[in-house]
Amino acid sequence: MSGSGPRNGFTHEDGIDVVVIGAGAGGLNAALVLARARRRVVVVDSGAPRNAPSAHLQGFLSRDGMAPSALLETGRAEVVGYGGEFITGTVDAVDRGGEDVAPRFTVRLDGGVVLTARRVVVATGLRDELPDIPGVRERWGRDLLHCPYCHGYEVRDQPLGVLGTTPGAVRHALLLRQWSDDVVLFRHRLELTEDERTALAAREVSVVEGAVKRLVVEDDRLRGVELAQAGQVDRSAVFVVPRMVPRDGLLTALGCERGAEGPVATDRSGRTSVPGVWAVGNVVDSRALVVGSAGMGSAAAFALNHGLVDEDIELAVRAAARTSA
């Protein structure tokens, strides 16, 4: 483990207060706030962030245009500066013990490392399932894009396309008209309703019929989309709506309840249905951008620390009662 610094001087001096699983923006911001609160925090991360293919992150005040790797490197250094510790690895399982007033967690890593902590923050994000079309995975995060708010401005006024691989593609195409007058929807195998066709026509989004064969790439740049039967349509950038699958196996194994829409349910602070377990970022909200995930981490840290304070008080009262008995 790396990092050194002050320890909580009140209780559990040699123990870990919080294990944060995942060192994206949500996990790092939670770790930062907790380390500044003089909690002993250990962050476990596999080193494979979701946004690694992207050259820049956008829409983060004071960090707009920064490389994602630079943001994470800066965040790690800040956490270490306040005494936070890091382990590179993957968490295989989390087991809960103790009691509701003082839950305890055993965090088991690949390779045999075992950590014991008072609380757990899960910030494991999600994985993007991309359509099986040649060129998609190779161009992902470069000129095959997903988020208009993250990348739309950078491809403004260019010929754009949207792959019709999921129902969300129609909304994506309509949204992208804010950034370009030249947007086409490649219907591929997507069935369109009459209302959808009417909306697309009204917004002057062309619908290209036929199955998509591949993305056309020349000189390491996307040039267009080749159809199985009708040749090539030139495009400078193409958007796709991937199937977003939360990496929530650790949460569900602990018994965390899912919400009505599918992801694990949390309150506004990120608290799950299992006492002592918080979840932040894309693992519970696929729409959260980097700045949103960072805010979720901060909110979780505040609430979590208040709970630890209450636990410290309860344990101190019990100890005092035993001493005076």
Secondary structure, DSSP 8 states (H G I E B T S, - for coil): -B------SSS-TTSEEEEEE--SHHHHHHHHHHHHTT--EEEEE-S--TTTT-S---S-TTTTT--HHHHHHHHHHHHHHTT-EEEES-EEEEEEEEETTEEEEEEEETTS-EEEEEEEEE---EEEE--S-TTHHHHBTTTEE--HHHHTGGGTTS-EEEE-SSTHHHHHHHHHTTT-S-EEEE-TT----HHHHHHHHHTT-EEE-S-EEEEEEETTEEEEEEETTTEEEE-SEEE---EEEE--HHHHHTT--B-TTSSB---TT-B-SSTTEEE-GGGT-TT--HHHHHHHHHHHHHHHHHHHHHHHHHHHHHHHHHHH-
